[in-house]
Amino acid sequence: MFGGNWNPIEMFKNNEMDTILCGHYWNYAKKKSYKDGQITVGFIRIRSNENLWLLIHIGKITKDLNIQEAVGYEYETLTEYEKYFGRIIVRFKNKSQNMVRKAESVIDDCEIAQILPDVFDNDIFPGYDKVNISWSELSRVITKDTWKTALRNQKGVYLITDTSNGKMYVGSAYGDEMILNRWKSYAITGNGGNKELKKLEFEHIKNNFRYSILDIFKSTTDDKTITERESWWKETLLSRKFGYNAN
């Protein structure tokens, strides 16, 4: 359905469960995924390089629609288990390319690693040098306490990269709430009021932009130092000539 070009854990955190469940109940060509009356249990891998899976759904097939390359079933969510959705983490090493497995073939290899007190959320600020997030991630984490605290207390120079064409935009933040204020604007408007970015469709920005931090400075640092570093980065990355910086 998604051709490998999707990130289920990010979709879960963005509350895109309808899309996730379309994938869960999708029928691929030649082989049906389920049978009428079966119970289905849905997990998503938390990180691609780890064997930890988050429980996100338990349902029952109520009707086989007898179609392929589409959502193939009607189902009902088993609401008695909803209190565990997003909270139970299972350790399991999947040794098959087939992502639809019969319980009896894998149950002995599954171990409950953790039961979280609340719904899974790993949006903890990772450190200034590790920030590299998409627009959808930005719009979500900008409301998280650890991110707000980190970004509102530092002046800095940041980078926006358009992954569709490699173009870059270098910006600086030294006013009220510093980086937080600038990035809030990007989350809301997409373009942040920047001349060249205003020419782009918001959907293009949502689908292609990534945000990172190049330099950080204490809040007491002179603003001139910030703008000088911003200019240096523009020259170094050639973002005036080949990117989205107009000046």
Beta strands, then each sheet from edge to edge (+ up, - down):
strand 1: 26-27
strand 2: 39-45
strand 3: 52-64
strand 4: 70-71
strand 5: 73-77
strand 6: 88-91
strand 7: 111-115
strand 8: 132-134
strand 9: 155-162
strand 10: 168-173
strand 11: 209-217
sheet 1: 1+ 4-
sheet 2: 2+ 3- 5+
sheet 3: 2+ 3- 6+ 7-
sheet 4: 8+ 11- 9+ 10-
end
